[in-house]
Amino acid sequence: MTFFKQKRKLLALFITVVLMTTFILPVFTTSAAPFELHIDFEDGSTGGFEPREGNGEVSITDREAHTGTHSLLMTGRTSGWHGASINVTDLIVPGVTYHISIWVLPDNPDSSRFRLSTQVGHGDLATYDNIEIETVSTDSGWVQLSGTRTYPNSNYITIYVENDTSTASFFVDDFSLIALEDGGIPQASIDLPSLHERYKDFFLFGTAVSASDMTGRRFDLVERHFNVITAGNAMKPDALTRPERGEFRFDVADNLVNPALDAGFDVIGHTLVWHSQSRDWLIADDDGEILTRSEARDNMENYINTVAGHFKGRVIAWDVVNEAFKDNVNTNFTNWRDELRTQNSTNNRNSWYRAYANGADVDAGECGSDYLYDAFVFTRIADPGAVLYYNDFNEEFPGKREAIAQMTEELNERWLDDPRNTEPGRLLIEGLGMQAHYWTSQLDPADVEATIVRWAQTGAEISITELDIPMGSWNNYLELSFENEMRQAELYAELFLIFKKHADKIERVTIWGIDDVTSWRRPGAPLLFDEEGYAKYAFYAVLDPVGFLAGNFEGVKESGILPELTPFGPPTPSTPPESPPTDPDHTPDSPAPSPPGDDSIDDEGMPVILTVMLWSFGITLAIAAVLVLIIIVRKKTN
């Protein structure tokens, strides 16, 4: 009888353990995740928001509110970077992706440009990243700024709202910081056939990344689909230098480049010489006066030696000069130099040209355009192992296409007789980069093919360096409808058929970003993955252009059933069209950063709970086995 009582006790204990491990334990296990923080200012406190670096004032007001009756008012600003900031250092888990959102409304003036941004690190080690930028007016009412970010380990992390109008006052409300369990990238996108594997016999397949893309699920997606990366901002001149004259920093770029190399990626250096995102001290003195030709030349040589020397052997190519030509190049130009950016005005800004022209000996043939040749020569000497590129946009239009080709041919011809040339059989400008910032309403793929054909005649290799195709036309984004998405996908398919056709001329195709939510052209949903990280029809169009245009992928997004892919076959040498298409009356458009739209979150909490429950059931089985052993041992001892 005693034995059976013991059995009943053991059975009761067993049932209790089963209930606890299967149902109760998962609740406690998942209670800490996902993390969510919401601040609506309804309790009369600032919720941790304060003036950024102590500049200006924040206060609670009932004058305006997005929800409820109160919001936060930011006043007393005197500079664009001043704003309302919250320190989230203690809330951030390194490697976790967070959705960040806040609502904004102008006070004075009634229209201004807002930036939702984040800072990682402090002082000399600080890095800054715009999450979303949008112009907001009182007529439009409250506008949401949002985006996702994955943070590294840091002892200082802030999220803040700033405004391009230095004295603007504004309201903010309904801030949220939400941890995404899947990193904002669903497993389904990582499980799709690999894009870089699909094109391995044709060209490298790349994307632009930031440091937050190099960890967690976002990095899993990058590894799956790409084999070469370009730093979106971390290797631009302003990111590699400090405000103090002659001071450099490489920590942020190294934290991106080194993990990429360790993971087996090739890396592109972007960019060395550019009229934008460069420190003033490179081309001006302490009083803001433009440097002389010799001073600017010395600065350029030192800058390139330092930067290219630092990354020597770690990048396979450099975008040496970026966007030297005007947005709109005259189709009937007589000298390519006349089409360069030369002034200090919008769409024609180029301080390097102005500095090189300051003191040029015109009688000796010197002019402002000489900075181009020097930039390539200095880079060749500093990093002889890298392929040197010229990179530009609007390259599909006839005037710009031809001007860039003629510039390349002339500078390469000049290099042949340069005493510094130790490899006579090697070009100076070895690559031409087609930025490929297109629009669904303004793109004729035949123009793209014409540029590939003409540029190949220069002898340089070609790369598609920054491809994205937002829905709409210049300054007129279209909504993400089924029809617009299909049109976008068709253009991607047509372009990749052209790229495959001319694979013998193309070294690399880089998509400018991973998903729509982090794209600089976010309102037009320009990339292959949507704001929730799922593959769009554009992805399938790139994966199988022939099959997509034949209608094989109809309904694949909804069904998740992938049809059999069309065999690619080996690449074959291409032949140019008999008469490359031109359109002299086509007005070029120029890409520009545009205000992003809203973001949404995919709630996948249930799969996490189910996973934990299965894990708990495994523990239950182990405990049950131990209990059985106890019963057996007791029977034997009795």
C-alpha positions as CSV (number, residue, x, y, z in Angstrom):
1,M,0.0,0.0,0.0
2,T,2.8,2.4,0.8
3,F,4.3,1.7,-2.6
4,F,1.1,2.7,-4.4
5,K,0.9,5.9,-2.2
6,Q,4.4,6.8,-3.3
7,K,3.4,6.1,-6.9
8,R,0.4,8.5,-6.6
9,K,2.6,11.2,-5.1
10,L,5.2,10.8,-7.9
11,L,2.4,10.9,-10.5
12,A,1.0,14.1,-8.9
13,L,4.5,15.6,-8.9
14,F,4.9,14.6,-12.6
15,I,1.6,16.3,-13.6
16,T,2.6,19.4,-11.7
17,V,6.0,19.6,-13.5
18,V,4.3,19.1,-16.8
19,L,1.9,21.9,-16.3
20,M,4.6,24.3,-15.0
21,T,7.1,23.7,-17.7
22,T,4.6,23.6,-20.6
23,F,2.3,26.5,-19.7
24,I,3.7,28.6,-16.8
25,L,7.4,28.7,-17.6
26,P,6.9,30.1,-21.1
27,V,4.9,33.0,-19.7
28,F,7.8,34.0,-17.4
29,T,10.4,33.3,-20.1
30,T,8.8,35.6,-22.6
31,S,7.6,38.3,-20.2
32,A,10.8,40.3,-20.7
33,A,10.5,40.4,-24.5
34,P,9.5,42.1,-26.5
35,F,10.5,45.4,-24.9
36,E,8.3,48.4,-25.5
37,L,8.5,52.0,-24.3
38,H,5.7,54.5,-24.9
39,I,5.8,58.2,-23.8
40,D,2.7,60.4,-24.4
41,F,3.5,63.2,-21.9
42,E,0.0,62.9,-20.4
43,D,1.4,62.6,-16.8
44,G,2.9,66.1,-17.0
45,S,6.5,65.0,-17.1
46,T,9.0,65.1,-20.0
47,G,9.4,61.3,-19.8
48,G,13.2,61.7,-20.0
49,F,13.3,64.1,-22.9
50,E,15.6,67.0,-22.5
51,P,17.3,69.7,-24.7
52,R,20.1,68.1,-26.7
53,E,23.4,68.9,-25.1
54,G,21.6,71.4,-22.9
55,N,20.7,73.8,-25.8
56,G,17.2,75.2,-25.7
57,E,14.2,74.3,-23.5
58,V,11.6,71.5,-23.4
59,S,8.3,71.9,-21.6
60,I,4.9,70.2,-21.4
61,T,2.1,72.0,-23.1
62,D,-1.6,71.6,-23.7
63,R,-1.6,73.9,-26.8
64,E,-1.3,71.0,-29.1
65,A,-1.4,67.2,-28.8
66,H,-1.4,64.3,-31.2
67,T,-3.4,62.1,-28.8
68,G,-4.7,63.1,-25.4
69,T,-4.3,66.7,-24.3
70,H,-0.5,67.2,-23.8
71,S,2.7,67.2,-25.9
72,L,6.3,68.3,-25.5
73,L,7.3,71.7,-26.8
74,M,10.9,72.4,-27.9
75,T,11.9,76.1,-27.8
76,G,15.0,78.3,-27.5
77,R,17.0,76.6,-30.3
78,T,19.8,78.4,-32.0
79,S,21.3,75.7,-34.3
80,G,19.9,73.0,-36.6
81,W,21.3,70.2,-34.4
82,H,19.6,71.4,-31.3
83,G,16.5,69.4,-30.4
84,A,14.5,67.2,-28.0
85,S,16.6,64.2,-27.0
86,I,16.1,61.1,-24.9
87,N,18.9,58.9,-23.6
88,V,18.1,55.2,-24.1
89,T,21.5,53.7,-23.3
90,D,20.2,51.6,-20.4
91,L,17.2,50.3,-22.5
92,I,19.1,49.1,-25.6
93,V,20.3,45.5,-26.0
94,P,23.2,45.3,-28.5
95,G,22.2,43.4,-31.7
96,V,18.5,43.8,-31.1
97,T,16.5,45.7,-33.8
98,Y,14.2,48.5,-32.6
99,H,11.3,50.3,-34.2
100,I,11.5,54.0,-33.3
101,S,8.5,56.4,-33.8
102,I,7.6,59.9,-32.8
103,W,5.0,62.4,-34.0
104,V,6.0,66.0,-34.8
105,L,4.2,69.3,-35.6
106,P,5.8,72.7,-36.3
107,D,5.1,75.7,-34.0
108,N,7.2,78.5,-35.5
109,P,7.7,78.8,-38.5
110,D,4.7,76.9,-39.7
111,S,6.7,74.7,-42.1
112,S,10.2,73.3,-41.6
113,R,12.3,70.1,-42.2
114,F,12.4,67.7,-39.3
115,R,14.9,64.9,-38.7
116,L,14.5,61.9,-36.4
117,S,18.1,60.9,-35.6
118,T,20.1,58.8,-33.3
119,Q,23.6,59.2,-31.8
120,V,25.8,56.3,-30.7
121,G,28.9,57.2,-28.6
122,H,29.9,60.6,-27.2
123,G,32.6,63.2,-28.0
124,D,35.2,62.1,-30.6
125,L,33.7,58.6,-30.8
126,A,30.2,59.7,-31.6
127,T,28.4,58.6,-34.8
128,Y,25.1,60.1,-36.0
129,D,22.4,58.6,-38.2
130,N,19.2,60.1,-39.6
131,I,16.3,57.7,-39.2
132,E,13.8,59.7,-41.1
133,I,13.7,63.2,-42.6
134,E,10.5,65.0,-43.6
135,T,9.3,68.5,-44.3
136,V,6.2,69.2,-42.2
137,S,3.7,72.1,-42.2
138,T,1.0,73.1,-39.8
139,D,-1.5,72.5,-42.7
140,S,-0.5,68.9,-42.9
141,G,-1.0,68.4,-39.2
142,W,0.9,65.9,-37.0
143,V,3.3,63.7,-39.0
144,Q,4.9,60.5,-37.8
145,L,8.7,60.0,-38.2
146,S,9.8,56.4,-37.8
147,G,12.2,53.7,-38.7
148,T,14.2,50.8,-37.5
149,R,17.8,50.6,-36.1
150,T,20.0,47.8,-34.7
151,Y,22.4,49.1,-32.1
152,P,26.0,48.0,-31.3
153,N,27.3,47.9,-27.8
154,S,27.8,51.5,-26.5
155,N,27.8,53.4,-23.3
156,Y,25.9,56.3,-24.8
157,I,22.9,56.1,-27.1
158,T,20.3,58.9,-27.7
159,I,17.4,59.4,-30.0
160,Y,16.4,63.0,-30.8
161,V,14.3,65.2,-33.1
162,E,16.2,68.1,-34.7
163,N,15.1,70.7,-37.3
164,D,16.9,72.3,-40.2
165,T,15.6,75.7,-39.3
166,S,18.0,76.8,-36.5
167,T,15.5,78.8,-34.5
168,A,12.4,76.7,-35.1
169,S,10.2,75.7,-32.2
170,F,8.1,72.5,-32.5
171,F,5.9,70.0,-30.8
172,V,6.6,66.2,-30.4
173,D,4.3,63.6,-29.0
174,D,3.7,59.8,-28.7
175,F,7.3,58.5,-28.7
176,S,7.7,54.7,-28.9
177,L,10.7,52.4,-28.8
178,I,9.8,48.8,-29.5
179,A,12.2,45.8,-29.8
180,L,11.5,43.6,-32.8
181,E,11.9,39.9,-32.0
182,D,12.8,39.0,-35.6
183,G,15.1,42.0,-36.2
184,G,12.5,43.4,-38.6
185,I,13.5,40.7,-41.0
186,P,11.2,37.6,-41.3
187,Q,12.9,34.2,-41.7
188,A,11.0,33.7,-44.9
189,S,13.2,36.4,-46.6
190,I,16.4,34.7,-45.4
191,D,15.2,31.3,-46.7
192,L,14.6,32.5,-50.3
193,P,17.0,31.5,-53.0
194,S,20.2,33.5,-52.8
195,L,20.5,36.4,-55.2
196,H,24.3,36.4,-55.3
197,E,24.4,32.7,-55.9
198,R,21.9,33.2,-58.7
199,Y,24.3,35.7,-60.4
200,K,27.6,34.2,-59.4
201,D,28.5,33.4,-63.1
202,F,27.7,36.9,-64.2
203,F,28.8,39.6,-61.7
204,L,29.1,40.4,-58.0
205,F,25.8,41.2,-56.3
206,G,26.0,43.9,-53.6
207,T,24.1,46.2,-51.3
208,A,24.7,49.4,-49.3
209,V,24.9,48.9,-45.5
210,S,25.3,50.8,-42.2
211,A,26.8,49.4,-39.0
212,S,23.4,48.4,-37.8
213,D,23.0,46.0,-40.8
214,M,26.1,44.0,-39.7
215,T,24.5,42.1,-36.8
216,G,21.4,40.0,-36.1
217,R,18.8,39.1,-38.6
218,R,19.6,42.0,-40.9
219,F,23.1,40.6,-41.3
220,D,21.6,37.1,-41.9
221,L,19.7,38.7,-44.8
222,V,22.8,40.5,-46.2
223,E,24.8,37.3,-46.0
224,R,22.1,35.3,-47.8
225,H,21.7,37.6,-50.8
226,F,24.8,39.7,-51.3
227,N,28.5,39.1,-51.6
228,V,29.9,42.7,-51.8
229,I,29.0,45.7,-49.7
230,T,29.4,49.4,-49.9
231,A,29.3,51.6,-46.9
232,G,26.3,53.9,-47.3
233,N,27.8,56.8,-45.3
234,A,30.7,55.5,-43.1
235,M,33.4,56.0,-45.7
236,K,32.4,59.4,-47.0
237,P,34.8,62.3,-46.3
238,D,32.8,63.8,-43.4
239,A,32.6,60.4,-41.7
240,L,36.4,59.8,-41.9
241,T,37.5,63.3,-40.7
242,R,37.0,65.4,-37.6
243,P,36.0,69.1,-37.5
244,E,39.5,70.0,-36.6
245,R,41.8,70.6,-39.5
246,G,43.8,67.6,-40.6
247,E,42.2,65.2,-38.1
248,F,41.0,61.8,-39.2
249,R,38.9,59.0,-37.6
250,F,38.4,55.4,-38.8
251,D,36.7,53.7,-35.9
252,V,33.2,53.8,-37.4
253,A,34.3,52.6,-40.8
254,D,36.6,49.9,-39.4
255,N,33.7,48.6,-37.3
256,L,31.8,48.0,-40.6
257,V,34.7,47.0,-42.9
258,N,36.4,44.5,-40.6
259,P,33.3,42.4,-39.8
260,A,32.4,42.4,-43.5
261,L,35.9,41.1,-44.4
262,D,35.7,38.5,-41.6
263,A,32.4,37.3,-43.1
264,G,33.9,36.9,-46.6
265,F,32.4,40.0,-48.2
266,D,34.3,42.2,-50.7
267,V,34.2,45.9,-49.8
268,I,33.8,49.0,-52.0
269,G,35.3,52.3,-50.8
270,H,32.8,55.1,-51.3
271,T,33.9,57.8,-51.8
272,L,37.1,59.9,-51.7
273,V,36.5,63.2,-53.6
274,W,33.1,64.7,-53.6
275,H,31.5,68.1,-53.5
276,S,29.1,67.0,-50.8
277,Q,29.5,65.6,-47.3
278,S,33.1,66.9,-47.0
279,R,34.8,69.0,-44.4
280,D,35.3,72.7,-45.2
281,W,38.9,72.5,-44.1
282,L,39.7,70.3,-47.2
283,I,39.0,73.3,-49.5
284,A,38.9,76.4,-47.4
285,D,40.9,78.2,-44.7
286,D,39.9,79.0,-41.2
287,D,38.1,82.2,-42.4
288,G,36.1,80.2,-44.9
289,E,38.0,81.5,-47.9
290,I,38.6,79.1,-50.7
291,L,42.1,77.6,-50.8
292,T,44.6,78.2,-53.6
293,R,45.3,75.6,-56.1
294,S,48.5,74.4,-54.5
295,E,47.0,74.3,-51.0
296,A,44.0,72.3,-52.2
297,R,46.2,69.9,-54.1
298,D,48.4,69.3,-51.0
299,N,45.2,68.7,-49.0
300,M,43.8,66.3,-51.5
301,E,47.0,64.3,-51.7
302,N,47.3,64.1,-47.9
303,Y,43.6,63.1,-47.6
304,I,43.8,60.4,-50.2
305,N,47.1,59.0,-48.9
306,T,45.7,58.9,-45.4
307,V,42.4,57.4,-46.2
308,A,43.2,55.1,-49.1
309,G,46.4,54.1,-47.3
310,H,44.4,53.1,-44.2
311,F,42.1,50.8,-46.2
312,K,44.8,49.6,-48.5
313,G,44.3,45.9,-49.3
314,R,40.9,45.9,-47.7
315,V,38.8,47.3,-50.5
316,I,38.6,45.9,-54.0
317,A,37.6,49.3,-55.6
318,W,37.4,53.0,-54.8
319,D,34.8,55.5,-56.0
320,V,37.5,58.0,-56.4
321,V,35.5,60.9,-57.7
322,N,31.7,61.2,-57.2
323,E,29.3,63.3,-59.2
324,A,31.7,65.8,-60.8
325,F,29.3,66.6,-63.6
326,K,26.2,68.9,-63.4
327,D,22.8,67.3,-62.9
328,N,21.8,68.2,-66.4
329,V,24.4,68.0,-69.2
330,N,23.9,69.7,-72.5
331,T,23.4,67.0,-75.1
332,N,25.3,69.1,-77.7
333,F,28.3,70.1,-75.6
334,T,31.6,70.8,-77.3
335,N,34.0,70.2,-74.3
336,W,33.2,67.9,-71.4
337,R,34.9,70.4,-69.0
338,D,32.1,72.9,-69.7
339,E,29.6,70.4,-68.2
340,L,31.4,70.0,-64.8
341,R,30.1,71.4,-61.5
342,T,32.2,74.6,-61.1
343,Q,30.4,77.0,-58.8
344,N,29.0,77.3,-55.3
345,S,25.3,77.1,-56.1
346,T,22.6,74.4,-55.9
347,N,23.1,71.6,-58.6
348,N,26.4,73.2,-59.6
349,R,28.4,73.1,-56.3
350,N,32.1,72.0,-56.5
351,S,34.6,73.6,-54.1
352,W,37.4,71.3,-55.4
353,Y,37.0,72.8,-58.9
354,R,36.9,76.3,-57.5
355,A,40.0,75.8,-55.4
356,Y,42.0,74.2,-58.3
357,A,40.9,77.2,-60.5
358,N,42.2,79.6,-57.8
359,G,45.7,80.3,-59.0
360,A,45.6,78.1,-62.1
361,D,48.1,79.1,-64.9
362,V,45.7,79.3,-67.8
363,D,48.5,80.0,-70.3
364,A,50.1,76.7,-69.2
365,G,46.8,74.9,-69.7
366,E,45.8,74.6,-66.1
367,C,42.2,74.8,-65.0
368,G,39.8,73.8,-62.3
369,S,39.1,70.4,-63.8
370,D,42.7,69.2,-63.1
371,Y,41.5,68.0,-59.7
372,L,39.9,65.0,-61.4
373,Y,43.2,63.7,-62.8
374,D,45.1,64.4,-59.5
375,A,42.5,62.5,-57.5
376,F,42.9,59.3,-59.6
377,V,46.7,59.6,-59.7
378,F,47.0,60.1,-55.9
379,T,44.7,57.1,-55.3
380,R,46.6,54.9,-57.8
381,I,49.8,55.6,-55.9
382,A,48.2,55.2,-52.4
383,D,46.4,51.9,-53.2
384,P,47.7,50.3,-56.4
385,G,45.7,47.1,-55.8
386,A,42.3,48.8,-55.9
387,V,40.2,49.3,-59.1
388,L,39.6,53.1,-59.5
389,Y,36.1,54.3,-60.4
390,Y,34.3,57.4,-61.5
391,N,30.7,57.4,-60.2
392,D,27.7,59.5,-61.2
393,F,23.9,59.7,-61.6
394,N,21.6,60.6,-64.5
395,E,24.1,58.5,-66.5
396,E,21.4,57.1,-68.7
397,F,20.9,60.4,-70.5
398,P,22.8,61.1,-73.7
399,G,24.6,64.3,-72.8
400,K,26.0,63.0,-69.4
401,R,26.7,59.6,-70.8
402,E,28.9,61.0,-73.5
403,A,30.6,63.7,-71.4
404,I,31.7,61.0,-68.8
405,A,32.9,58.8,-71.6
406,Q,35.0,61.5,-73.2
407,M,36.5,62.6,-69.8
408,T,37.5,59.0,-69.1
409,E,39.1,58.5,-72.5
410,E,41.1,61.8,-72.3
411,L,42.4,61.3,-68.7
412,N,43.4,57.7,-69.5
413,E,45.2,58.9,-72.6
414,R,47.1,61.5,-70.5
415,W,48.1,58.8,-68.0
416,L,49.9,56.8,-70.7
417,D,52.7,59.4,-70.8
418,D,52.8,60.2,-67.0
419,P,56.2,59.3,-65.5
420,R,54.4,58.1,-62.4
421,N,52.7,55.3,-64.5
422,T,54.6,52.1,-63.6
423,E,52.0,49.9,-65.4
424,P,51.7,51.1,-69.0
425,G,49.1,48.5,-69.9
426,R,46.7,49.6,-67.1
427,L,44.1,52.3,-67.3
428,L,44.0,55.1,-64.7
429,I,40.2,55.3,-64.6
430,E,39.5,51.5,-64.7
431,G,35.8,51.6,-63.8
432,L,32.7,53.7,-64.5
433,G,29.9,53.6,-61.9
434,M,26.3,53.9,-63.0
435,Q,24.5,55.1,-59.9
436,A,21.2,54.0,-61.4
437,H,18.8,56.1,-59.2
438,Y,15.8,55.7,-61.5
439,W,12.0,56.3,-61.4
440,T,9.3,54.0,-62.5
441,S,7.6,56.8,-64.5
442,Q,10.8,58.1,-66.1
443,L,12.9,55.1,-67.1
444,D,13.5,53.6,-70.5
445,P,15.7,50.5,-70.1
446,A,17.0,51.1,-73.6
447,D,18.8,54.3,-72.3
448,V,20.5,52.2,-69.7
449,E,21.7,49.7,-72.3
450,A,23.0,52.6,-74.5
451,T,25.1,53.8,-71.6
452,I,26.6,50.4,-70.9
453,V,27.5,50.0,-74.6
454,R,29.1,53.5,-74.9
455,W,31.0,53.3,-71.6
456,A,32.4,49.9,-72.5
457,Q,34.0,51.5,-75.6
458,T,36.3,53.4,-73.2
459,G,37.9,50.2,-72.1
460,A,36.7,50.6,-68.5
461,E,34.8,48.0,-66.6
462,I,31.2,49.0,-65.6
463,S,29.4,48.6,-62.3
464,I,25.8,49.4,-61.4
465,T,26.6,51.1,-58.1
466,E,23.5,52.4,-56.4
467,L,20.4,50.9,-58.0
468,D,17.0,51.8,-56.7
469,I,13.7,52.4,-58.5
470,P,11.1,54.3,-56.5
471,M,7.5,54.4,-57.7
472,G,6.7,57.7,-59.4
473,S,8.7,60.5,-61.0
474,W,11.0,63.3,-59.8
475,N,9.5,64.9,-56.7
476,N,6.3,63.0,-57.2
477,Y,6.1,59.6,-55.4
478,L,3.3,57.2,-56.0
479,E,1.7,55.0,-53.4
480,L,2.6,51.3,-53.0
481,S,-0.3,49.8,-55.0
482,F,-0.4,46.4,-56.7
483,E,-0.2,48.1,-60.2
484,N,2.8,50.3,-59.2
485,E,4.6,47.5,-57.5
486,M,4.2,45.3,-60.6
487,R,5.5,48.1,-62.9
488,Q,8.5,48.5,-60.6
489,A,9.1,44.8,-60.8
490,E,8.9,44.7,-64.6
491,L,11.5,47.4,-64.8
492,Y,13.8,45.5,-62.5
493,A,13.3,42.4,-64.6
494,E,14.1,44.3,-67.9
495,L,17.2,45.9,-66.4
496,F,18.6,42.6,-65.2
497,L,18.0,41.0,-68.6
498,I,20.2,43.8,-69.9
499,F,22.8,43.3,-67.2
500,K,22.9,39.6,-67.9
501,K,23.2,40.3,-71.6
502,H,26.2,42.6,-71.0
503,A,27.7,40.6,-68.1
504,D,31.1,40.6,-69.9
505,K,31.2,44.4,-69.4
506,I,29.7,44.5,-65.9
507,E,31.7,43.8,-62.8
508,R,29.1,44.4,-60.1
509,V,25.5,45.3,-59.5
510,T,24.7,46.9,-56.1
511,I,21.2,47.6,-54.8
512,W,21.3,50.8,-52.7
513,G,20.0,49.5,-49.5
514,I,18.4,46.4,-48.0
515,D,14.7,47.3,-47.5
516,D,12.3,50.1,-48.1
517,V,12.2,51.2,-44.5
518,T,15.9,52.2,-44.5
519,S,16.0,53.6,-48.0
520,W,16.9,57.3,-48.6
521,R,14.0,57.2,-51.1
522,R,11.6,55.4,-48.8
523,P,8.3,57.1,-49.9
524,G,8.6,55.4,-53.3
525,A,9.3,51.9,-51.9
526,P,12.3,51.5,-54.2
527,L,14.0,48.3,-53.1
528,L,13.6,44.5,-53.2
529,F,12.3,44.0,-49.6
530,D,9.3,46.0,-48.2
531,E,9.0,47.9,-44.9
532,E,8.4,44.7,-43.0
533,G,11.3,42.9,-44.5
534,Y,9.3,40.6,-46.9
535,A,10.4,40.1,-50.5
536,K,8.5,42.3,-53.0
537,Y,7.7,41.3,-56.6
538,A,10.8,43.2,-57.5
539,F,12.8,40.5,-55.7
540,Y,11.3,37.8,-57.8
541,A,11.8,39.9,-60.9
542,V,15.5,40.1,-60.1
543,L,15.7,36.4,-59.1
544,D,14.2,35.2,-62.4
545,P,13.7,38.1,-65.0
546,V,12.6,35.8,-67.8
547,G,10.2,33.8,-65.6
548,F,8.7,36.9,-64.1
549,L,8.0,38.6,-67.4
550,A,6.4,35.4,-68.6
551,G,4.0,35.6,-65.6
552,N,5.4,32.6,-63.7
553,F,5.4,34.5,-60.4
554,E,1.8,35.6,-60.3
555,G,0.6,35.4,-56.8
556,V,3.9,34.1,-55.4
557,K,3.9,36.8,-52.6
558,E,0.6,35.7,-51.4
559,S,1.0,31.9,-51.8
560,G,4.7,31.7,-50.8
561,I,5.0,28.9,-53.5
562,L,8.1,29.5,-55.6
563,P,7.8,28.3,-59.2
564,E,10.7,26.5,-60.9
565,L,13.4,29.0,-61.8
566,T,14.4,29.6,-65.4
567,P,17.9,28.3,-66.0
568,F,20.3,31.1,-66.6
569,G,23.0,29.3,-68.5
570,P,26.6,30.6,-68.9
571,P,27.2,34.3,-69.8
572,T,28.0,34.9,-73.4
573,P,29.8,37.9,-75.0
574,S,27.3,40.5,-76.0
575,T,27.1,42.6,-79.2
576,P,26.1,46.3,-79.2
577,P,22.8,47.3,-80.8
578,E,23.2,48.7,-84.3
579,S,22.1,52.2,-83.2
580,P,22.1,52.9,-79.5
581,P,18.8,54.7,-78.6
582,T,19.0,58.4,-77.7
583,D,16.3,60.9,-76.8
584,P,17.7,64.5,-77.1
585,D,14.4,66.0,-75.9
586,H,14.3,63.9,-72.7
587,T,14.7,66.2,-69.7
588,P,17.0,64.5,-67.1
589,D,15.9,64.3,-63.5
590,S,18.2,64.4,-60.6
591,P,17.8,62.1,-57.6
592,A,17.6,63.8,-54.2
593,P,16.8,62.6,-50.7
594,S,13.1,62.8,-50.1
595,P,10.8,62.7,-47.0
596,P,10.1,59.1,-46.0
597,G,6.7,57.7,-45.1
598,D,5.3,55.6,-42.3
599,D,6.5,52.3,-41.0
600,S,4.7,49.2,-39.7
601,I,5.6,46.4,-37.4
602,D,5.1,42.7,-38.0
603,D,3.9,41.0,-34.8
604,E,5.4,37.5,-34.6
605,G,5.0,37.0,-30.9
606,M,3.1,33.8,-31.1
607,P,5.8,31.8,-32.9
608,V,8.2,32.8,-30.1
609,I,5.8,31.5,-27.4
610,L,5.3,28.2,-29.3
611,T,9.1,27.8,-29.6
612,V,9.5,28.3,-25.9
613,M,6.7,25.8,-25.2
614,L,8.4,23.2,-27.4
615,W,11.6,23.8,-25.5
616,S,9.8,23.5,-22.2
617,F,8.2,20.2,-23.3
618,G,11.7,18.9,-24.0
619,I,12.6,19.7,-20.4
620,T,9.4,17.9,-19.3
621,L,10.5,14.7,-21.0
622,A,13.9,14.9,-19.3
623,I,12.3,15.4,-15.9
624,A,9.9,12.5,-16.6
625,A,12.8,10.3,-17.3
626,V,14.5,11.2,-14.0
627,L,11.2,10.5,-12.1
628,V,11.0,7.0,-13.8
629,L,14.5,6.3,-12.7
630,I,13.6,7.3,-9.1
631,I,10.7,4.9,-9.1
632,I,12.8,2.0,-10.4
633,V,15.6,2.7,-7.8
634,R,13.0,2.8,-4.9
635,K,11.4,-0.5,-6.0
636,K,14.8,-2.2,-6.1
637,T,15.8,-0.8,-2.7
638,N,12.4,-2.0,-1.2
